Amino acid sequence: TEQVIKNYLRNVYDKIGVSDRLELALFTIHHRILAEAASAAVAGMNAAPAAAAP
């Protein structure tokens, strides 16, 4: 339910010391959490495609 999601997010926010989605976004930027994941995703997208099986 919606309340379950709200409780889950509140627990996550409490564990990392933020109070809302904006602070969570700033936390990820400050700690370069998403930058590493985004770099890996872009690297994977730029990789040469595998040859198709005959």
mmCIF file of the N, C-alpha and C atoms, coordinates in Angstrom:
data_MODEL
# 
_entry.id   MODEL 
# 
loop_
_atom_site.group_PDB 
_atom_site.id 
_atom_site.type_symbol 
_atom_site.label_atom_id 
_atom_site.label_alt_id 
_atom_site.label_comp_id 
_atom_site.label_asym_id 
_atom_site.label_entity_id 
_atom_site.label_seq_id 
_atom_site.pdbx_PDB_ins_code 
_atom_site.Cartn_x 
_atom_site.Cartn_y 
_atom_site.Cartn_z 
_atom_site.occupancy 
_atom_site.B_iso_or_equiv 
_atom_site.pdbx_formal_charge 
_atom_site.auth_seq_id 
_atom_site.auth_comp_id 
_atom_site.auth_asym_id 
_atom_site.auth_atom_id 
_atom_site.pdbx_PDB_model_num 
ATOM 1   N N  . THR A 1 1  ? 0.834  -1.190  0.000   1.00 0.00 ? 1  THR A N  1 
ATOM 2   C CA . THR A 1 1  ? 0.000  0.000   0.000   1.00 0.00 ? 1  THR A CA 1 
ATOM 3   C C  . THR A 1 1  ? 0.875  1.248   0.000   1.00 0.00 ? 1  THR A C  1 
ATOM 4   N N  . GLU A 1 2  ? 0.236  2.376   -0.192  1.00 0.00 ? 2  GLU A N  1 
ATOM 5   C CA . GLU A 1 2  ? 0.958  3.648   -0.207  1.00 0.00 ? 2  GLU A CA 1 
ATOM 6   C C  . GLU A 1 2  ? 1.656  3.902   1.127   1.00 0.00 ? 2  GLU A C  1 
ATOM 7   N N  . GLN A 1 3  ? 1.014  3.533   2.209   1.00 0.00 ? 3  GLN A N  1 
ATOM 8   C CA . GLN A 1 3  ? 1.609  3.751   3.534   1.00 0.00 ? 3  GLN A CA 1 
ATOM 9   C C  . GLN A 1 3  ? 2.862  2.898   3.739   1.00 0.00 ? 3  GLN A C  1 
ATOM 10  N N  . VAL A 1 4  ? 2.870  1.703   3.185   1.00 0.00 ? 4  VAL A N  1 
ATOM 11  C CA . VAL A 1 4  ? 4.051  0.835   3.290   1.00 0.00 ? 4  VAL A CA 1 
ATOM 12  C C  . VAL A 1 4  ? 5.241  1.502   2.607   1.00 0.00 ? 4  VAL A C  1 
ATOM 13  N N  . ILE A 1 5  ? 5.016  2.064   1.433   1.00 0.00 ? 5  ILE A N  1 
ATOM 14  C CA . ILE A 1 5  ? 6.082  2.755   0.696   1.00 0.00 ? 5  ILE A CA 1 
ATOM 15  C C  . ILE A 1 5  ? 6.575  3.960   1.485   1.00 0.00 ? 5  ILE A C  1 
ATOM 16  N N  . LYS A 1 6  ? 5.652  4.733   2.039   1.00 0.00 ? 6  LYS A N  1 
ATOM 17  C CA . LYS A 1 6  ? 6.035  5.904   2.835   1.00 0.00 ? 6  LYS A CA 1 
ATOM 18  C C  . LYS A 1 6  ? 6.881  5.494   4.037   1.00 0.00 ? 6  LYS A C  1 
ATOM 19  N N  . ASN A 1 7  ? 6.499  4.417   4.708   1.00 0.00 ? 7  ASN A N  1 
ATOM 20  C CA . ASN A 1 7  ? 7.272  3.929   5.851   1.00 0.00 ? 7  ASN A CA 1 
ATOM 21  C C  . ASN A 1 7  ? 8.661  3.463   5.422   1.00 0.00 ? 7  ASN A C  1 
ATOM 22  N N  . TYR A 1 8  ? 8.722  2.771   4.301   1.00 0.00 ? 8  TYR A N  1 
ATOM 23  C CA . TYR A 1 8  ? 10.005 2.295   3.789   1.00 0.00 ? 8  TYR A CA 1 
ATOM 24  C C  . TYR A 1 8  ? 10.925 3.476   3.495   1.00 0.00 ? 8  TYR A C  1 
ATOM 25  N N  . LEU A 1 9  ? 10.401 4.474   2.775   1.00 0.00 ? 9  LEU A N  1 
ATOM 26  C CA . LEU A 1 9  ? 11.210 5.649   2.452   1.00 0.00 ? 9  LEU A CA 1 
ATOM 27  C C  . LEU A 1 9  ? 11.644 6.392   3.708   1.00 0.00 ? 9  LEU A C  1 
ATOM 28  N N  . ARG A 1 10 ? 10.757 6.511   4.679   1.00 0.00 ? 10 ARG A N  1 
ATOM 29  C CA . ARG A 1 10 ? 11.105 7.186   5.933   1.00 0.00 ? 10 ARG A CA 1 
ATOM 30  C C  . ARG A 1 10 ? 12.260 6.460   6.616   1.00 0.00 ? 10 ARG A C  1 
ATOM 31  N N  . ASN A 1 11 ? 12.235 5.136   6.617   1.00 0.00 ? 11 ASN A N  1 
ATOM 32  C CA . ASN A 1 11 ? 13.329 4.364   7.215   1.00 0.00 ? 11 ASN A CA 1 
ATOM 33  C C  . ASN A 1 11 ? 14.646 4.593   6.475   1.00 0.00 ? 11 ASN A C  1 
ATOM 34  N N  . VAL A 1 12 ? 14.590 4.629   5.152   1.00 0.00 ? 12 VAL A N  1 
ATOM 35  C CA . VAL A 1 12 ? 15.794 4.902   4.361   1.00 0.00 ? 12 VAL A CA 1 
ATOM 36  C C  . VAL A 1 12 ? 16.306 6.303   4.670   1.00 0.00 ? 12 VAL A C  1 
ATOM 37  N N  . TYR A 1 13 ? 15.417 7.291   4.666   1.00 0.00 ? 13 TYR A N  1 
ATOM 38  C CA . TYR A 1 13 ? 15.814 8.672   4.966   1.00 0.00 ? 13 TYR A CA 1 
ATOM 39  C C  . TYR A 1 13 ? 16.468 8.755   6.336   1.00 0.00 ? 13 TYR A C  1 
ATOM 40  N N  . ASP A 1 14 ? 15.874 8.097   7.322   1.00 0.00 ? 14 ASP A N  1 
ATOM 41  C CA . ASP A 1 14 ? 16.418 8.131   8.684   1.00 0.00 ? 14 ASP A CA 1 
ATOM 42  C C  . ASP A 1 14 ? 17.816 7.510   8.743   1.00 0.00 ? 14 ASP A C  1 
ATOM 43  N N  . LYS A 1 15 ? 18.022 6.423   8.014   1.00 0.00 ? 15 LYS A N  1 
ATOM 44  C CA . LYS A 1 15 ? 19.312 5.738   8.056   1.00 0.00 ? 15 LYS A CA 1 
ATOM 45  C C  . LYS A 1 15 ? 20.438 6.586   7.491   1.00 0.00 ? 15 LYS A C  1 
ATOM 46  N N  . ILE A 1 16 ? 20.143 7.394   6.468   1.00 0.00 ? 16 ILE A N  1 
ATOM 47  C CA . ILE A 1 16 ? 21.214 8.203   5.878   1.00 0.00 ? 16 ILE A CA 1 
ATOM 48  C C  . ILE A 1 16 ? 21.168 9.656   6.330   1.00 0.00 ? 16 ILE A C  1 
ATOM 49  N N  . GLY A 1 17 ? 20.187 10.007  7.138   1.00 0.00 ? 17 GLY A N  1 
ATOM 50  C CA . GLY A 1 17 ? 20.154 11.334  7.736   1.00 0.00 ? 17 GLY A CA 1 
ATOM 51  C C  . GLY A 1 17 ? 19.599 12.435  6.861   1.00 0.00 ? 17 GLY A C  1 
ATOM 52  N N  . VAL A 1 18 ? 18.623 12.101  6.022   1.00 0.00 ? 18 VAL A N  1 
ATOM 53  C CA . VAL A 1 18 ? 17.959 13.118  5.204   1.00 0.00 ? 18 VAL A CA 1 
ATOM 54  C C  . VAL A 1 18 ? 16.480 13.142  5.565   1.00 0.00 ? 18 VAL A C  1 
ATOM 55  N N  . SER A 1 19 ? 15.790 14.198  5.102   1.00 0.00 ? 19 SER A N  1 
ATOM 56  C CA . SER A 1 19 ? 14.382 14.305  5.484   1.00 0.00 ? 19 SER A CA 1 
ATOM 57  C C  . SER A 1 19 ? 13.410 14.257  4.310   1.00 0.00 ? 19 SER A C  1 
ATOM 58  N N  . ASP A 1 20 ? 13.918 14.344  3.072   1.00 0.00 ? 20 ASP A N  1 
ATOM 59  C CA . ASP A 1 20 ? 13.016 14.300  1.923   1.00 0.00 ? 20 ASP A CA 1 
ATOM 60  C C  . ASP A 1 20 ? 13.781 13.914  0.657   1.00 0.00 ? 20 ASP A C  1 
ATOM 61  N N  . ARG A 1 21 ? 13.053 13.846  -0.467  1.00 0.00 ? 21 ARG A N  1 
ATOM 62  C CA . ARG A 1 21 ? 13.667 13.412  -1.725  1.00 0.00 ? 21 ARG A CA 1 
ATOM 63  C C  . ARG A 1 21 ? 14.746 14.364  -2.210  1.00 0.00 ? 21 ARG A C  1 
ATOM 64  N N  . LEU A 1 22 ? 14.550 15.665  -1.991  1.00 0.00 ? 22 LEU A N  1 
ATOM 65  C CA . LEU A 1 22 ? 15.564 16.634  -2.411  1.00 0.00 ? 22 LEU A CA 1 
ATOM 66  C C  . LEU A 1 22 ? 16.871 16.393  -1.662  1.00 0.00 ? 22 LEU A C  1 
ATOM 67  N N  . GLU A 1 23 ? 16.788 16.237  -0.354  1.00 0.00 ? 23 GLU A N  1 
ATOM 68  C CA . GLU A 1 23 ? 17.997 15.968  0.421   1.00 0.00 ? 23 GLU A CA 1 
ATOM 69  C C  . GLU A 1 23 ? 18.621 14.635  0.008   1.00 0.00 ? 23 GLU A C  1 
ATOM 70  N N  . LEU A 1 24 ? 17.799 13.663  -0.327  1.00 0.00 ? 24 LEU A N  1 
ATOM 71  C CA . LEU A 1 24 ? 18.311 12.378  -0.797  1.00 0.00 ? 24 LEU A CA 1 
ATOM 72  C C  . LEU A 1 24 ? 19.084 12.563  -2.105  1.00 0.00 ? 24 LEU A C  1 
ATOM 73  N N  . ALA A 1 25 ? 18.534 13.348  -3.024  1.00 0.00 ? 25 ALA A N  1 
ATOM 74  C CA . ALA A 1 25 ? 19.212 13.616  -4.292  1.00 0.00 ? 25 ALA A CA 1 
ATOM 75  C C  . ALA A 1 25 ? 20.539 14.329  -4.051  1.00 0.00 ? 25 ALA A C  1 
ATOM 76  N N  . LEU A 1 26 ? 20.541 15.321  -3.174  1.00 0.00 ? 26 LEU A N  1 
ATOM 77  C CA . LEU A 1 26 ? 21.776 16.040  -2.863  1.00 0.00 ? 26 LEU A CA 1 
ATOM 78  C C  . LEU A 1 26 ? 22.799 15.121  -2.196  1.00 0.00 ? 26 LEU A C  1 
ATOM 79  N N  . PHE A 1 27 ? 22.329 14.226  -1.347  1.00 0.00 ? 27 PHE A N  1 
ATOM 80  C CA . PHE A 1 27 ? 23.203 13.251  -0.692  1.00 0.00 ? 27 PHE A CA 1 
ATOM 81  C C  . PHE A 1 27 ? 23.886 12.376  -1.744  1.00 0.00 ? 27 PHE A C  1 
ATOM 82  N N  . THR A 1 28 ? 23.117 11.892  -2.716  1.00 0.00 ? 28 THR A N  1 
ATOM 83  C CA . THR A 1 28 ? 23.694 11.016  -3.738  1.00 0.00 ? 28 THR A CA 1 
ATOM 84  C C  . THR A 1 28 ? 24.701 11.769  -4.597  1.00 0.00 ? 28 THR A C  1 
ATOM 85  N N  . ILE A 1 29 ? 24.425 13.043  -4.886  1.00 0.00 ? 29 ILE A N  1 
ATOM 86  C CA . ILE A 1 29 ? 25.372 13.852  -5.657  1.00 0.00 ? 29 ILE A CA 1 
ATOM 87  C C  . ILE A 1 29 ? 26.641 14.071  -4.847  1.00 0.00 ? 29 ILE A C  1 
ATOM 88  N N  . HIS A 1 30 ? 26.477 14.463  -3.599  1.00 0.00 ? 30 HIS A N  1 
ATOM 89  C CA . HIS A 1 30 ? 27.625 14.752  -2.737  1.00 0.00 ? 30 HIS A CA 1 
ATOM 90  C C  . HIS A 1 30 ? 28.515 13.522  -2.566  1.00 0.00 ? 30 HIS A C  1 
ATOM 91  N N  . HIS A 1 31 ? 27.925 12.367  -2.433  1.00 0.00 ? 31 HIS A N  1 
ATOM 92  C CA . HIS A 1 31 ? 28.689 11.140  -2.220  1.00 0.00 ? 31 HIS A CA 1 
ATOM 93  C C  . HIS A 1 31 ? 28.967 10.393  -3.521  1.00 0.00 ? 31 HIS A C  1 
ATOM 94  N N  . ARG A 1 32 ? 28.635 11.003  -4.647  1.00 0.00 ? 32 ARG A N  1 
ATOM 95  C CA . ARG A 1 32 ? 28.898 10.447  -5.982  1.00 0.00 ? 32 ARG A CA 1 
ATOM 96  C C  . ARG A 1 32 ? 28.338 9.034   -6.142  1.00 0.00 ? 32 ARG A C  1 
ATOM 97  N N  . ILE A 1 33 ? 27.204 8.778   -5.532  1.00 0.00 ? 33 ILE A N  1 
ATOM 98  C CA . ILE A 1 33 ? 26.584 7.454   -5.605  1.00 0.00 ? 33 ILE A CA 1 
ATOM 99  C C  . ILE A 1 33 ? 26.036 7.204   -7.005  1.00 0.00 ? 33 ILE A C  1 
ATOM 100 N N  . LEU A 1 34 ? 25.292 8.160   -7.527  1.00 0.00 ? 34 LEU A N  1 
ATOM 101 C CA . LEU A 1 34 ? 24.702 7.969   -8.850  1.00 0.00 ? 34 LEU A CA 1 
ATOM 102 C C  . LEU A 1 34 ? 25.702 8.208   -9.968  1.00 0.00 ? 34 LEU A C  1 
ATOM 103 N N  . ALA A 1 35 ? 26.719 9.030   -9.735  1.00 0.00 ? 35 ALA A N  1 
ATOM 104 C CA . ALA A 1 35 ? 27.704 9.312   -10.776 1.00 0.00 ? 35 ALA A CA 1 
ATOM 105 C C  . ALA A 1 35 ? 28.401 8.034   -11.217 1.00 0.00 ? 35 ALA A C  1 
ATOM 106 N N  . GLU A 1 36 ? 28.765 7.188   -10.266 1.00 0.00 ? 36 GLU A N  1 
ATOM 107 C CA . GLU A 1 36 ? 29.437 5.937   -10.603 1.00 0.00 ? 36 GLU A CA 1 
ATOM 108 C C  . GLU A 1 36 ? 28.507 4.996   -11.359 1.00 0.00 ? 36 GLU A C  1 
ATOM 109 N N  . ALA A 1 37 ? 27.269 4.913   -10.936 1.00 0.00 ? 37 ALA A N  1 
ATOM 110 C CA . ALA A 1 37 ? 26.304 4.048   -11.615 1.00 0.00 ? 37 ALA A CA 1 
ATOM 111 C C  . ALA A 1 37 ? 26.013 4.570   -13.019 1.00 0.00 ? 37 ALA A C  1 
ATOM 112 N N  . ALA A 1 38 ? 25.881 5.891   -13.149 1.00 0.00 ? 38 ALA A N  1 
ATOM 113 C CA . ALA A 1 38 ? 25.608 6.483   -14.457 1.00 0.00 ? 38 ALA A CA 1 
ATOM 114 C C  . ALA A 1 38 ? 26.789 6.273   -15.392 1.00 0.00 ? 38 ALA A C  1 
ATOM 115 N N  . SER A 1 39 ? 28.002 6.429   -14.894 1.00 0.00 ? 39 SER A N  1 
ATOM 116 C CA . SER A 1 39 ? 29.191 6.217   -15.718 1.00 0.00 ? 39 SER A CA 1 
ATOM 117 C C  . SER A 1 39 ? 29.252 4.784   -16.228 1.00 0.00 ? 39 SER A C  1 
ATOM 118 N N  . ALA A 1 40 ? 28.942 3.847   -15.363 1.00 0.00 ? 40 ALA A N  1 
ATOM 119 C CA . ALA A 1 40 ? 28.951 2.440   -15.761 1.00 0.00 ? 40 ALA A CA 1 
ATOM 120 C C  . ALA A 1 40 ? 27.881 2.175   -16.815 1.00 0.00 ? 40 ALA A C  1 
ATOM 121 N N  . ALA A 1 41 ? 26.714 2.785   -16.656 1.00 0.00 ? 41 ALA A N  1 
ATOM 122 C CA . ALA A 1 41 ? 25.629 2.591   -17.619 1.00 0.00 ? 41 ALA A CA 1 
ATOM 123 C C  . ALA A 1 41 ? 26.003 3.173   -18.973 1.00 0.00 ? 41 ALA A C  1 
ATOM 124 N N  . VAL A 1 42 ? 26.582 4.372   -18.971 1.00 0.00 ? 42 VAL A N  1 
ATOM 125 C CA . VAL A 1 42 ? 26.990 5.008   -20.225 1.00 0.00 ? 42 VAL A CA 1 
ATOM 126 C C  . VAL A 1 42 ? 28.083 4.188   -20.888 1.00 0.00 ? 42 VAL A C  1 
ATOM 127 N N  . ALA A 1 43 ? 29.022 3.696   -20.114 1.00 0.00 ? 43 ALA A N  1 
ATOM 128 C CA . ALA A 1 43 ? 30.091 2.871   -20.674 1.00 0.00 ? 43 ALA A CA 1 
ATOM 129 C C  . ALA A 1 43 ? 29.506 1.624   -21.335 1.00 0.00 ? 43 ALA A C  1 
ATOM 130 N N  . GLY A 1 44 ? 28.515 1.039   -20.708 1.00 0.00 ? 44 GLY A N  1 
ATOM 131 C CA . GLY A 1 44 ? 27.870 -0.137  -21.275 1.00 0.00 ? 44 GLY A CA 1 
ATOM 132 C C  . GLY A 1 44 ? 27.107 0.183   -22.549 1.00 0.00 ? 44 GLY A C  1 
ATOM 133 N N  . MET A 1 45 ? 26.504 1.364   -22.606 1.00 0.00 ? 45 MET A N  1 
ATOM 134 C CA . MET A 1 45 ? 25.750 1.768   -23.792 1.00 0.00 ? 45 MET A CA 1 
ATOM 135 C C  . MET A 1 45 ? 26.690 2.061   -24.957 1.00 0.00 ? 45 MET A C  1 
ATOM 136 N N  . ASN A 1 46 ? 27.903 2.520   -24.664 1.00 0.00 ? 46 ASN A N  1 
ATOM 137 C CA . ASN A 1 46 ? 28.852 2.871   -25.717 1.00 0.00 ? 46 ASN A CA 1 
ATOM 138 C C  . ASN A 1 46 ? 29.689 1.688   -26.177 1.00 0.00 ? 46 ASN A C  1 
ATOM 139 N N  . ALA A 1 47 ? 29.559 0.562   -25.508 1.00 0.00 ? 47 ALA A N  1 
ATOM 140 C CA . ALA A 1 47 ? 30.328 -0.624  -25.882 1.00 0.00 ? 47 ALA A CA 1 
ATOM 141 C C  . ALA A 1 47 ? 29.821 -1.154  -27.216 1.00 0.00 ? 47 ALA A C  1 
ATOM 142 N N  . ALA A 1 48 ? 30.708 -1.765  -27.952 1.00 0.00 ? 48 ALA A N  1 
ATOM 143 C CA . ALA A 1 48 ? 30.321 -2.339  -29.240 1.00 0.00 ? 48 ALA A CA 1 
ATOM 144 C C  . ALA A 1 48 ? 29.318 -3.461  -29.007 1.00 0.00 ? 48 ALA A C  1 
ATOM 145 N N  . PRO A 1 49 ? 28.279 -3.528  -29.815 1.00 0.00 ? 49 PRO A N  1 
ATOM 146 C CA . PRO A 1 49 ? 27.290 -4.598  -29.641 1.00 0.00 ? 49 PRO A CA 1 
ATOM 147 C C  . PRO A 1 49 ? 27.904 -5.959  -29.964 1.00 0.00 ? 49 PRO A C  1 
ATOM 148 N N  . ALA A 1 50 ? 27.438 -6.962  -29.276 1.00 0.00 ? 50 ALA A N  1 
ATOM 149 C CA . ALA A 1 50 ? 27.917 -8.327  -29.518 1.00 0.00 ? 50 ALA A CA 1 
ATOM 150 C C  . ALA A 1 50 ? 27.430 -8.789  -30.884 1.00 0.00 ? 50 ALA A C  1 
ATOM 151 N N  . ALA A 1 51 ? 28.219 -9.600  -31.513 1.00 0.00 ? 51 ALA A N  1 
ATOM 152 C CA . ALA A 1 51 ? 27.831 -10.128 -32.824 1.00 0.00 ? 51 ALA A CA 1 
ATOM 153 C C  . ALA A 1 51 ? 26.618 -11.034 -32.665 1.00 0.00 ? 51 ALA A C  1 
ATOM 154 N N  . ALA A 1 52 ? 25.723 -10.948 -33.612 1.00 0.00 ? 52 ALA A N  1 
ATOM 155 C CA . ALA A 1 52 ? 24.518 -11.776 -33.573 1.00 0.00 ? 52 ALA A CA 1 
ATOM 156 C C  . ALA A 1 52 ? 24.886 -13.222 -33.881 1.00 0.00 ? 52 ALA A C  1 
ATOM 157 N N  . ALA A 1 53 ? 24.228 -14.123 -33.208 1.00 0.00 ? 53 ALA A N  1 
ATOM 158 C CA . ALA A 1 53 ? 24.467 -15.547 -33.449 1.00 0.00 ? 53 ALA A CA 1 
ATOM 159 C C  . ALA A 1 53 ? 23.892 -15.932 -34.804 1.00 0.00 ? 53 ALA A C  1 
ATOM 160 N N  . PRO A 1 54 ? 24.594 -16.781 -35.539 1.00 0.00 ? 54 PRO A N  1 
ATOM 161 C CA . PRO A 1 54 ? 24.089 -17.182 -36.880 1.00 0.00 ? 54 PRO A CA 1 
ATOM 162 C C  . PRO A 1 54 ? 22.861 -18.042 -36.813 1.00 0.00 ? 54 PRO A C  1 
# 
